[in-house]
Amino acid sequence: MAEAARAETPIVPAPSRGPVGRQVRVPKTAELVAGHLRRQIVRGELKPDDALPPESGLMEQFGISRPTLREAFRVLESESLITVRRGAHGGARVSAPDSDVAARFAGLILEYRGATLGDVYRAAALIEPPCARQVATKHTADDIKRLRDAVAAEKAALDSPLALVDAQDAFHALLVELTGNQTLILLCGMLRNIIDRANASYTAAATDAETQKAQALKGHRAHVRLVGLIESGKADEAEKLWQRHISSADDVVNALGPKTVLELID
């Protein structure tokens, strides 16, 4: 990549109008540098916690100025692909791509669109029950052990409402994880990111401790029963149970009124 007299000269042709009259946007040099480093990270050529070469070396490699390199770093930092420590002993280090980052960005879009929590729960009700069916159809002994460990963690937290919320949300995440489908894991991670906050907010604001505890215990029992159905290979029953379980949570949310995702984080 070259910059004539450090003037950030593009390395691709100037924008032109195509046959349909649309202007083609030329990427900035910093975006091209960020794209090159991004590809190295996602391909595994740069590993998590690897230190990037010194700025002087990268500037020479790409033929760019320090401000351009630092702009590229800011792009990658915003994507949580690198962390940059300032100062004499600082530098950039690679971070592993994180599904939570994607979930937060997707959550922002839902917030912007005014999505309600009920909408999010209903989406989960469309995705998670078939996951329960799949795990019941095909699972390993280790899968069952992990599910049983997850419900044991819930049982240990029954007297700590917020800890129980975390444990129960972890069970939902594990159920999807066991499908092995990375696309489903990412999509459900986005939904659970929002649902987790909703559950924690609801629990923290609950004024009727006994009712809240009864609902949490009911959820725990549903989780325990699901593990039994999965272990027995009862795919139909597992799917139907999980559908009812998530729908009942949606009913609780709807009873509180049409709260939006944006309201949840305000």
FENJO-V522620 format. One record per run of one state. SS is the DSSP state (a for helix, b for strand, c for the rest). FROM is the first residue (numbers start at 1). LEN is the number of residues. Records with the same first field share a line. If there is no record, write none. Layout:
# FENJO-V522620
SS = FROM-LEN, FROM-LEN
This chain:
# FENJO-V522620
c = 1-3, 7-10, 18-5, 24-5, 43-8, 52-3, 63-3, 79-3, 86-5, 95-4, 113-3, 138-3, 157-4, 178-4, 206-3, 232-3, 256-4, 266-1
a = 4-3, 29-14, 55-8, 66-13, 99-14, 117-21, 141-16, 161-17, 182-24, 209-23, 235-21, 261-5
b = 17-1, 23-1, 51-1, 82-4, 91-4, 116-1, 260-1
